Amino acid sequence: MSTSTPSGRVAVITGASSGIGEATARAITADGHRVALLARRADRIGKLASELDGAIAITADVTDRASLTAAAAQIQKQLGGADILVNNAGVMLLGPFGDGQHEDYAPMLDTNLYGAITATEVFLSQLQDGGGDLINISSVAGRTARPGNAVYAATKWGINGWSESLRQELQPDVRVIVIEPGAVATELTDHITHAETKAAAEKMYGDNAISARDIAEVIAFAVSRPHGVSLNEILIRPTGQSL
Ligand SMILES: NC(=O)c1ccc[n+]([C@@H]2O[C@H](COP(=O)([O-])OP(=O)(O)OC[C@H]3O[C@@H](n4cnc5c(N)ncnc54)[C@H](OP(=O)(O)O)[C@@H]3O)[C@@H](O)[C@H]2O)c1
């Protein structure tokens, strides 16, 4: 069974103010859908919304459930509800594991994992109304692990396990699609607090990274498939990336 996927859907994108979220907003709008741009930096999403047909910007923090329920109410009222949720908001605070980095752990868990869980439970009834798509931005770090990314990897392995459970629980009404990027040139490394790790990550990304648009195009392709066809898990690395 392969039912068609209509154009003119409504996509909610968390972390739409830069990088993969911004590029995904552009790609999904180019395919004829409307987007609701969620992030904390109001100036960035406001400017982006002014460039994209039918887009709205809503200041929201995925660690603040009340801001997500307010966003969901506004999207229901202004756009008729969400058909696609892209759980993209994330931080990658890499560094050696230990008490020296303990302040990095709660923001990663709260944003990358619990933020995605909260956004999904808040928007789920909208997604279930008419056949929705849940796109969870995981990482190559959700399939592999290496020294220096332990807690970040924990959040992304968490996303993968949670997504697989949801895939089975929500089928066939909601498609669950996990995207696992490798190194992508964005602002993600800017926030690393451990100086040596930040320098190494910037070198690694500088030598070998693909663009946010490369990821966005895959997301746009996945949501454009007929609803009966589900690309459940997609790993996208630079060709020269080993791990
Ligand atoms: N770049 C890579 O190599 C790579 C690889 C694998 C996976 N990923 C994943 O891709 C996703 C997007 O990252 P990116 O590479 O595009 O980096 P980015 O440019 O730094 O984008 C991160 C986005 O997350 C938002 N964000 C952070 N904390 C938030 C919060 N509490 N509430 C709402 N939004 C929040 C930021 O917006 P505000 O600061 O305006 O709120 C920003 O728009 C992340 O989940 C990341 O783990 C990236």
The ligand as a MOL file (V3000), in Angstrom:
LIG
                    3D

  0  0  0     0  0            999 V3000
M  V30 BEGIN CTAB
M  V30 COUNTS 48 52 0 0 0
M  V30 BEGIN ATOM
M  V30 1 N 26.7680 19.7150 12.4950 0
M  V30 2 C 27.0340 18.4210 12.6190 0
M  V30 3 O 28.1310 17.9380 12.2670 0
M  V30 4 C 25.9870 17.4820 13.1490 0
M  V30 5 C 26.2280 16.1120 13.0480 0
M  V30 6 C 25.2990 15.2340 13.5770 0
M  V30 7 C 24.1450 15.7010 14.1710 0
M  V30 8 N 23.9300 17.0500 14.2440 0 CHG=1
M  V30 9 C 22.7260 17.5000 14.9250 0
M  V30 10 O 22.0390 18.4130 14.0970 0
M  V30 11 C 21.2190 19.2410 14.9110 0
M  V30 12 C 21.3660 20.6820 14.4540 0
M  V30 13 O 22.6720 21.1180 14.7060 0
M  V30 14 P 23.5100 22.0360 13.6850 0
M  V30 15 O 24.6950 21.2580 13.2850 0
M  V30 16 O 22.6260 22.6050 12.6620 0 CHG=-1
M  V30 17 O 24.0600 23.1630 14.7100 0
M  V30 18 P 23.6270 24.6700 14.9920 0
M  V30 19 O 23.8120 25.4980 13.7710 0
M  V30 20 O 24.3760 25.0700 16.2210 0
M  V30 21 O 22.0770 24.5660 15.2800 0
M  V30 22 C 21.5670 24.1600 16.5240 0
M  V30 23 C 20.1780 24.7270 16.6530 0
M  V30 24 O 19.6240 24.2720 17.8940 0
M  V30 25 C 18.9650 25.3550 18.4990 0
M  V30 26 N 18.8650 25.1510 19.9260 0
M  V30 27 C 19.8570 24.8850 20.8170 0
M  V30 28 N 19.3580 24.8010 22.0590 0
M  V30 29 C 18.0140 25.0230 21.9560 0
M  V30 30 C 16.9490 25.0710 22.8650 0
M  V30 31 N 17.1380 24.8730 24.1810 0
M  V30 32 N 15.7080 25.3310 22.4060 0
M  V30 33 C 15.5050 25.5340 21.0900 0
M  V30 34 N 16.4630 25.4900 20.1660 0
M  V30 35 C 17.7100 25.2500 20.5990 0
M  V30 36 C 19.7760 26.5790 18.1110 0
M  V30 37 O 18.9370 27.7390 18.1260 0
M  V30 38 P 18.9200 28.8890 19.2420 0
M  V30 39 O 20.3140 28.9760 19.8090 0
M  V30 40 O 18.5180 30.0990 18.4840 0
M  V30 41 O 17.8840 28.4370 20.2230 0
M  V30 42 C 20.1570 26.2460 16.6770 0
M  V30 43 O 19.1670 26.6900 15.7890 0
M  V30 44 C 21.6280 18.9690 16.3590 0
M  V30 45 O 20.6920 18.1000 16.9620 0
M  V30 46 C 22.9690 18.2600 16.2120 0
M  V30 47 O 23.2540 17.4030 17.2950 0
M  V30 48 C 24.8260 17.9440 13.7300 0
M  V30 END ATOM
M  V30 BEGIN BOND
M  V30 1 1 1 2
M  V30 2 2 2 3
M  V30 3 1 2 4
M  V30 4 1 4 5
M  V30 5 2 4 48
M  V30 6 2 5 6
M  V30 7 1 6 7
M  V30 8 2 7 8
M  V30 9 1 8 9
M  V30 10 1 8 48
M  V30 11 1 9 10
M  V30 12 1 9 46
M  V30 13 1 10 11
M  V30 14 1 11 12
M  V30 15 1 11 44
M  V30 16 1 12 13
M  V30 17 1 13 14
M  V30 18 2 14 15
M  V30 19 1 14 16
M  V30 20 1 14 17
M  V30 21 1 17 18
M  V30 22 2 18 19
M  V30 23 1 18 20
M  V30 24 1 18 21
M  V30 25 1 21 22
M  V30 26 1 22 23
M  V30 27 1 23 24
M  V30 28 1 23 42
M  V30 29 1 24 25
M  V30 30 1 25 26
M  V30 31 1 25 36
M  V30 32 1 26 27
M  V30 33 1 26 35
M  V30 34 2 27 28
M  V30 35 1 28 29
M  V30 36 1 29 30
M  V30 37 2 29 35
M  V30 38 1 30 31
M  V30 39 2 30 32
M  V30 40 1 32 33
M  V30 41 2 33 34
M  V30 42 1 34 35
M  V30 43 1 36 37
M  V30 44 1 36 42
M  V30 45 1 37 38
M  V30 46 2 38 39
M  V30 47 1 38 40
M  V30 48 1 38 41
M  V30 49 1 42 43
M  V30 50 1 44 45
M  V30 51 1 44 46
M  V30 52 1 46 47
M  V30 END BOND
M  V30 END CTAB
M  END
